[in-house]
Amino acid sequence: MFSIIDRYLLSETLKGVFTILTVLLLILVGHAFITNLARVAMGTLTSGVIMELLGLEVLRVIGILLPAAYFFAILYTLGRMYRDNEMTAMSSCGLSATRIYRAFLYSMLPLAGFVAWLTLAVLPWANQSIEEIRHAQKSAANVTNMAVGRFTEFSRGDLVFYVEEMLLDNRMRNVFVQNRQHGKVGLITAEEGYQYDDEKTGDHYIVLKRGYRYQGVVGQADYSVSEFEKYAVRIVDEDSTAASFRRKSLPSMDLMNSDNIKDRAEFQYRLAFPLAVIVFTLVSVPLSRSSPRQGIYGRLFIAFLVYFTFFNLLGVSGSWMMDGITPEWMGRWWVHILMLSLVLPLVLRDSMWAWALKRWWLTRRTA
């Protein structure tokens, strides 16, 4: 079924896909690891879930990275073959651009199906799992890992805690709290405090004992002062999603059948990546064509421009779709059609009909 040329092109391309994908994953996973370490230091995560989050992050991004890895692997493989005169030798033996497309067709269709499964099924599951872990960890980790001697922010800065000393039983000694509500700033000082979780509602509280509460408007001197024996401060999870998760975590079938245009835009975003495998395959073959002395780096620069233009237009198309700038029926599909229309002249230039037409024209001119 596979000829020698097919096996050679596929093996070289798959080696490039594996190498490029590994590098991209190392970069993104390293960035995610640093981000999670920062969240642990801030108290929004516990250290025990970092490796689980990194594994989910790999599953979340691998479907997005595969089209790019496949695109650049084809460009590098064919570009190297042009540089080493391998494509010149094959062309002299009758190898056409159509024959090269047929070789990549064997890997393009299975890869597009695999990317579709990753983006339509695995991606929302990974997003939901990440949201569940963060929701379960965030409030508890914030309280348990509250840094001693440092100001810790909650609710986007509306709630600030400072603990002078943390005892062995997780009781806090000499606590300072700043709470901003409805334009008023409340300052609380207490001798000690401890964590309390309401089992019925699932809310998290810091219970303060023996302290004072000052409340007023910033810039005005009419502060009210009250003394308390016990005072509870509710820790609000700013990303609380106990009942429903974000749109990115919803199953693809729910998004496709939804009447909300934002849901359909998200579904089309997921479907854009398996379609991108097909588009990039069609683009990469004519884009990799070069003379032996030209080298491959100039073509790779153009490939980077094509790649970033495609995904920037993909992001813009979603905003235009949701804002009503483009018709709803057009959706995000026009980006793929635009890229194919731009590459169509390159494909026709390398086709047998183009060479026959050129040969006919030269023969007519010399006649």
RODO-2510 file (C-alpha; in nm, 4 decimals, decimal comma):
residues 367
     n   res          X          Y          Z
     1     m     0,0000     0,0000     0,0000
     2     f     0,2770     0,2419     0,0955
     3     s     0,5534     0,2989    -0,1552
     4     i     0,9129     0,3690    -0,0631
     5     i     0,8610     0,7414    -0,1196
     6     d     0,5491     0,7399     0,1013
     7     r     0,7294     0,5654     0,3869
     8     y     1,0283     0,7974     0,3561
     9     l     0,8214     1,1179     0,3608
    10     l     0,5986     0,9970     0,6450
    11     s     0,8863     0,8758     0,8640
    12     e     1,0810     1,1995     0,8240
    13     t     0,7697     1,4099     0,8875
    14     l     0,6617     1,2147     1,1958
    15     k     1,0106     1,2504     1,3417
    16     g     0,9791     1,6252     1,2974
    17     v     0,6304     1,6267     1,4517
    18     f     0,7571     1,4429     1,7589
    19     t     1,0555     1,6766     1,7997
    20     i     0,8614     2,0008     1,7512
    21     l     0,5719     1,8853     1,9699
    22     t     0,8122     1,7878     2,2495
    23     v     0,9782     2,1298     2,2430
    24     l     0,6442     2,3139     2,2437
    25     l     0,5102     2,1000     2,5272
    26     l     0,8237     2,1589     2,7357
    27     i     0,7852     2,5344     2,6916
    28     l     0,4143     2,5440     2,7788
    29     v     0,4350     2,2908     3,0616
    30     g     0,7334     2,4770     3,2071
    31     h     0,5335     2,7991     3,2003
    32     a     0,2365     2,6219     3,3626
    33     f     0,4654     2,4767     3,6300
    34     i     0,6011     2,8213     3,7195
    35     t     0,2473     2,9640     3,7253
    36     n     0,1266     2,6891     3,9589
    37     l     0,4273     2,7397     4,1870
    38     a     0,3362     3,1074     4,2079
    39     r    -0,0201     3,0119     4,2998
    40     v     0,1109     2,7810     4,5703
    41     a     0,3208     3,0663     4,7081
    42     m     0,0154     3,2933     4,7000
    43     g    -0,1926     3,0299     4,8781
    44     t    -0,4413     2,9572     4,5987
    45     l    -0,3179     2,5998     4,5459
    46     t    -0,1590     2,3253     4,7513
    47     s     0,1620     2,1640     4,6323
    48     g     0,0076     1,8153     4,6146
    49     v    -0,1957     1,8873     4,3001
    50     i     0,0773     2,0456     4,0844
    51     m     0,1676     1,7258     3,8951
    52     e    -0,1982     1,6439     3,8343
    53     l    -0,2569     1,9919     3,6947
    54     l     0,0487     1,9606     3,4692
    55     g    -0,0817     1,6314     3,3287
    56     l    -0,4193     1,7896     3,2577
    57     e    -0,2449     2,0879     3,0994
    58     v    -0,0669     1,8547     2,8560
    59     l    -0,4000     1,6959     2,7573
    60     r    -0,5522     2,0419     2,7219
    61     v    -0,2947     2,1877     2,4825
    62     i    -0,1720     1,8883     2,2823
    63     g    -0,4639     1,9071     2,0393
    64     i    -0,3959     2,2778     1,9851
    65     l    -0,0229     2,2242     1,9256
    66     l    -0,0427     1,9253     1,6901
    67     p    -0,1539     2,1221     1,3780
    68     a     0,1365     2,3638     1,4226
    69     a     0,3850     2,0807     1,4816
    70     y     0,2619     1,8962     1,1716
    71     f     0,2767     2,2131     0,9611
    72     f     0,6351     2,2999     1,0497
    73     a     0,7462     1,9353     1,0291
    74     i     0,6289     1,9125     0,6664
    75     l     0,7962     2,2432     0,5859
    76     y     1,1246     2,1356     0,7396
    77     t     1,1202     1,7898     0,5792
    78     l     1,0420     1,9094     0,2274
    79     g     1,2675     2,2145     0,2658
    80     r     1,5603     1,9932     0,3601
    81     m     1,4887     1,7652     0,0651
    82     y     1,4888     2,0649    -0,1711
    83     r     1,8148     2,1892    -0,0205
    84     d     1,9812     1,8466    -0,0592
    85     n     1,8537     1,8111    -0,4199
    86     e     1,6446     1,5095    -0,3235
    87     m     1,3274     1,6699    -0,4567
    88     t     1,5091     1,7596    -0,7796
    89     a     1,6024     1,3958    -0,8304
    90     m     1,2505     1,2791    -0,7520
    91     s     1,0984     1,5381    -0,9861
    92     s     1,3238     1,4170    -1,2673
    93     c     1,1783     1,0707    -1,2057
    94     g     0,8251     1,2027    -1,2541
    95     l     0,7300     1,2851    -0,8917
    96     s     0,4649     1,5591    -0,9039
    97     a     0,3113     1,7796    -0,6357
    98     t    -0,0041     1,5656    -0,6527
    99     r     0,2039     1,2599    -0,5670
   100     i     0,3502     1,4399    -0,2650
   101     y     0,0017     1,5349    -0,1484
   102     r    -0,1029     1,1710    -0,1738
   103     a     0,1852     1,0696     0,0518
   104     f     0,0822     1,3191     0,3204
   105     l    -0,2827     1,2216     0,2831
   106     y    -0,2043     0,8980     0,4671
   107     s    -0,1078     1,0891     0,7804
   108     m    -0,3258     1,3999     0,7399
   109     l    -0,6651     1,2311     0,7752
   110     p    -0,5812     1,0142     1,0821
   111     l    -0,4106     1,3109     1,2458
   112     a    -0,7108     1,5363     1,1791
   113     g    -0,9388     1,2748     1,3381
   114     f    -0,7084     1,2437     1,6389
   115     v    -0,6958     1,6225     1,6828
   116     a    -1,0765     1,6352     1,6554
   117     w    -1,1047     1,3841     1,9405
   118     l    -0,8552     1,5819     2,1494
   119     t    -1,0220     1,9207     2,1000
   120     l    -1,3871     1,8106     2,1008
   121     a    -1,3739     1,5527     2,3827
   122     v    -1,0473     1,5660     2,5789
   123     l    -1,0102     1,9462     2,5874
   124     p    -1,3432     2,0223     2,7683
   125     w    -1,2865     1,7283     3,0049
   126     a    -0,9394     1,8572     3,0940
   127     n    -1,0743     2,2109     3,1437
   128     q    -1,3487     2,0807     3,3703
   129     s    -1,1040     1,8719     3,5735
   130     i    -0,8745     2,1724     3,6174
   131     e    -1,1682     2,3871     3,7288
   132     e    -1,2805     2,1232     3,9801
   133     i    -0,9319     2,0971     4,1298
   134     r    -0,8904     2,4733     4,1564
   135     h    -1,2364     2,5182     4,3025
   136     a    -1,1772     2,2455     4,5611
   137     q    -0,8294     2,3675     4,6489
   138     k    -0,8451     2,7414     4,6305
   139     s    -1,0205     2,8493     4,9484
   140     a    -0,8771     2,5764     5,1681
   141     a    -0,5264     2,6307     5,0345
   142     n    -0,5567     3,0049     5,0814
   143     v    -0,6354     2,9667     5,4488
   144     t    -0,4069     2,6741     5,5258
   145     n    -0,1018     2,8122     5,3461
   146     m    -0,1510     3,1725     5,4482
   147     a     0,1979     3,3173     5,4624
   148     v     0,3090     3,4415     5,8042
   149     g     0,4352     3,7971     5,8039
   150     r     0,2988     3,8743     5,4576
   151     f    -0,0152     4,0395     5,3255
   152     t    -0,2413     3,7863     5,1522
   153     e    -0,5113     3,9079     4,9128
   154     f    -0,8507     3,7529     4,8417
   155     s    -1,1446     3,8556     4,6219
   156     r    -0,9189     4,0582     4,3901
   157     g    -0,7818     4,2737     4,6671
   158     d    -1,1103     4,3489     4,8435
   159     l    -1,0015     4,1302     5,1342
   160     v    -0,6478     4,1467     5,2758
   161     f    -0,5141     3,9363     5,5645
   162     y    -0,1984     3,9739     5,7688
   163     v    -0,1006     3,7110     6,0273
   164     e     0,1864     3,7720     6,2634
   165     e     0,2164     3,4145     6,3926
   166     m     0,0702     3,0753     6,2983
   167     l     0,0448     2,8167     6,5771
   168     l     0,0786     2,4404     6,5344
   169     d    -0,2992     2,3828     6,5402
   170     n    -0,3428     2,6326     6,2495
   171     r    -0,4630     2,9012     6,4874
   172     m    -0,3517     3,2504     6,4000
   173     r    -0,2112     3,5007     6,6449
   174     n    -0,2381     3,8805     6,6007
   175     v    -0,4474     3,9085     6,2849
   176     f    -0,5046     4,2202     6,0724
   177     v    -0,7848     4,2296     5,8133
   178     q    -0,8836     4,4934     5,5585
   179     n    -1,2251     4,4432     5,4013
   180     r    -1,3744     4,6672     5,1290
   181     q    -1,7535     4,6544     5,0775
   182     h    -1,9847     4,9012     4,8998
   183     g    -1,7168     5,1694     4,8886
   184     k    -1,6441     5,1430     5,2627
   185     v    -1,3209     5,0138     5,4069
   186     g    -1,3288     4,8037     5,7220
   187     l    -1,0196     4,7413     5,9332
   188     i    -1,0171     4,4573     6,1853
   189     t    -0,7569     4,3672     6,4415
   190     a    -0,7857     4,0556     6,6567
   191     e    -0,5731     3,8685     6,9058
   192     e    -0,6311     3,5316     6,7400
   193     g    -0,8308     3,3522     6,4708
   194     y    -0,9006     3,0139     6,3182
   195     q    -1,0518     2,8562     6,0084
   196     y    -1,4146     2,7395     5,9995
   197     d    -1,5925     2,5544     5,7161
   198     d    -1,9710     2,5476     5,7013
   199     e    -2,0671     2,1906     5,6098
   200     k    -2,4154     2,2882     5,4885
   201     t    -2,3203     2,5695     5,2525
   202     g    -1,9536     2,4836     5,1888
   203     d    -1,8505     2,8417     5,2700
   204     h    -1,5132     2,9151     5,4288
   205     y    -1,4718     3,1570     5,7182
   206     i    -1,1972     3,3044     5,9301
   207     v    -1,3299     3,3417     6,2828
   208     l    -1,1559     3,6205     6,4770
   209     k    -1,1614     3,6490     6,8544
   210     r    -1,1150     3,9452     7,0870
   211     g    -1,0593     4,2421     6,8594
   212     y    -1,1766     4,5752     6,7192
   213     r    -1,3489     4,6707     6,3945
   214     y    -1,3112     5,0103     6,2263
   215     q    -1,5361     5,1014     5,9333
   216     g    -1,5786     5,4151     5,7216
   217     v    -1,5251     5,5860     5,3861
   218     v    -1,1722     5,6553     5,2645
   219     g    -1,0911     6,0259     5,2996
   220     q    -1,3492     6,0914     5,5680
   221     a    -1,2907     6,1003     5,9421
   222     d    -1,6268     5,9575     6,0599
   223     y    -1,5105     5,6059     6,1320
   224     s    -1,7180     5,3748     6,3497
   225     v    -1,5330     5,1635     6,6048
   226     s    -1,6758     4,8484     6,7586
   227     e    -1,5340     4,5857     6,9887
   228     f    -1,6150     4,2174     6,9478
   229     e    -1,5523     3,8904     7,1208
   230     k    -1,6009     3,6802     6,8067
   231     y    -1,6302     3,7920     6,4434
   232     a    -1,6434     3,5772     6,1274
   233     v    -1,5103     3,6906     5,7896
   234     r    -1,6311     3,4924     5,4856
   235     i    -1,3669     3,3994     5,2296
   236     v    -1,5270     3,4433     4,8883
   237     d    -1,3842     3,2335     4,6070
   238     e    -1,3544     3,4795     4,3219
   239     d    -1,3776     3,1977     4,0647
   240     s    -1,6597     3,0121     4,2351
   241     t    -1,8124     2,7652     3,9900
   242     a    -1,9746     2,5099     4,2199
   243     a    -2,2970     2,4891     4,0187
   244     s    -2,1678     2,5451     3,6658
   245     f    -1,8309     2,5579     3,5007
   246     r    -1,6962     2,7925     3,2414
   247     r    -1,7973     2,7712     2,8765
   248     k    -1,4628     2,6144     2,7887
   249     s    -1,5498     2,3188     3,0134
   250     l    -1,8873     2,2419     2,8549
   251     p    -1,9199     1,9299     2,6353
   252     s    -1,8942     1,9955     2,2639
   253     m    -2,2393     1,8529     2,1879
   254     d    -2,3960     2,0971     2,4343
   255     l    -2,2177     2,3854     2,2647
   256     m    -2,3213     2,2713     1,9167
   257     n    -2,6905     2,2395     2,0134
   258     s    -2,6966     2,5645     2,2120
   259     d    -2,8846     2,8751     2,0956
   260     n    -2,6196     3,1007     2,2518
   261     i    -2,3892     3,2451     1,9883
   262     k    -2,0966     3,2421     2,2332
   263     d    -2,1417     2,8671     2,2792
   264     r    -2,1421     2,8092     1,9043
   265     a    -1,8330     3,0273     1,8682
   266     e    -1,6551     2,8101     2,1252
   267     f    -1,7621     2,4930     1,9409
   268     q    -1,6314     2,6280     1,6106
   269     y    -1,3051     2,7206     1,7839
   270     r    -1,2567     2,3584     1,8889
   271     l    -1,3457     2,2313     1,5425
   272     a    -1,1039     2,4763     1,3797
   273     f    -0,7977     2,2750     1,4869
   274     p    -0,8708     1,9470     1,3036
   275     l    -0,9621     2,1572     0,9989
   276     a    -0,6323     2,3418     1,0445
   277     v    -0,4463     2,0123     0,9926
   278     i    -0,6004     1,9861     0,6450
   279     v    -0,5432     2,3536     0,5648
   280     f    -0,1811     2,3502     0,6797
   281     t    -0,1085     2,0352     0,4795
   282     l    -0,2350     2,2003     0,1624
   283     v    -0,0393     2,5169     0,2414
   284     s     0,2870     2,3519     0,3432
   285     v     0,3669     2,1631     0,0218
   286     p     0,3821     2,4643    -0,2158
   287     l     0,5239     2,6842     0,0603
   288     s     0,8226     2,4534     0,1089
   289     r     0,9264     2,4707    -0,2569
   290     s     1,2682     2,6372    -0,2948
   291     s     1,5852     2,6169    -0,4975
   292     p     1,8897     2,4319    -0,3540
   293     r     2,0835     2,7552    -0,2994
   294     q     1,7921     2,9367    -0,1419
   295     g     1,7820     2,7351     0,1788
   296     i     1,4811     2,6724     0,4020
   297     y     1,5022     2,9559     0,6528
   298     g     1,3364     3,2155     0,4315
   299     r     1,0449     2,9784     0,3779
   300     l     1,0218     2,9081     0,7508
   301     f     0,9904     3,2810     0,8161
   302     i     0,7006     3,2979     0,5721
   303     a     0,5521     2,9908     0,7403
   304     f     0,5626     3,1653     1,0775
   305     l     0,3770     3,4603     0,9258
   306     v     0,1155     3,2260     0,7782
   307     y     0,0734     3,0433     1,1085
   308     f     0,0339     3,3527     1,3255
   309     t    -0,1897     3,5210     1,0671
   310     f    -0,4166     3,2176     1,0639
   311     f    -0,4583     3,1950     1,4411
   312     n    -0,4870     3,5703     1,4875
   313     l    -0,7657     3,5737     1,2299
   314     l    -0,9207     3,2777     1,4110
   315     g    -0,9341     3,4794     1,7325
   316     v    -1,0647     3,7876     1,5538
   317     s    -1,3325     3,5816     1,3787
   318     g    -1,4726     3,4718     1,7148
   319     s    -1,5014     3,8311     1,8364
   320     w    -1,6612     3,9425     1,5088
   321     m    -1,9035     3,6510     1,5238
   322     m    -2,0170     3,7287     1,8797
   323     d    -2,0361     4,1054     1,8153
   324     g    -2,2454     4,0588     1,5031
   325     i    -1,9875     4,2145     1,2675
   326     t    -1,9883     3,9042     1,0483
   327     p    -2,3056     3,7021     0,9705
   328     e    -2,3741     3,4130     1,2027
   329     w    -2,3764     3,1622     0,9151
   330     m    -2,0227     3,2659     0,8254
   331     g    -1,8962     3,1895     1,1753
   332     r    -1,5235     3,1192     1,1880
   333     w    -1,5143     2,9124     0,8685
   334     w    -1,4156     3,2074     0,6513
   335     v    -1,0631     3,1971     0,7980
   336     h    -1,0017     2,8487     0,6547
   337     i    -1,1534     2,9462     0,3205
   338     l    -0,9376     3,2603     0,3093
   339     m    -0,6191     3,0635     0,3735
   340     l    -0,7091     2,8082     0,1064
   341     s    -0,7872     3,0811    -0,1450
   342     l    -0,4479     3,2390    -0,0816
   343     v    -0,2623     2,9133    -0,1320
   344     l    -0,4636     2,8000    -0,4347
   345     p    -0,2427     2,9936    -0,6835
   346     l     0,0645     2,8262    -0,5332
   347     v    -0,0933     2,4831    -0,5704
   348     l    -0,1948     2,5499    -0,9295
   349     r     0,1527     2,6799    -1,0078
   350     d     0,3076     2,3462    -0,9115
   351     s     0,0417     2,1321    -1,0830
   352     m     0,0882     1,9407    -1,4072
   353     w    -0,1625     2,1648    -1,5854
   354     a     0,0445     2,4711    -1,4959
   355     w     0,3602     2,3115    -1,6319
   356     a     0,1788     2,2040    -1,9493
   357     l     0,0399     2,5540    -1,9961
   358     k     0,3834     2,7070    -1,9425
   359     r     0,5429     2,4655    -2,1892
   360     w     0,2720     2,5452    -2,4463
   361     w     0,3269     2,9182    -2,4000
   362     l     0,7039     2,8895    -2,4410
   363     t     0,6599     2,6733    -2,7499
   364     r     0,4229     2,9290    -2,9010
   365     r     0,6603     3,2173    -2,8326
   366     t     0,9598     3,0430    -2,9889
   367     a     0,7591     2,9327    -3,2908
***
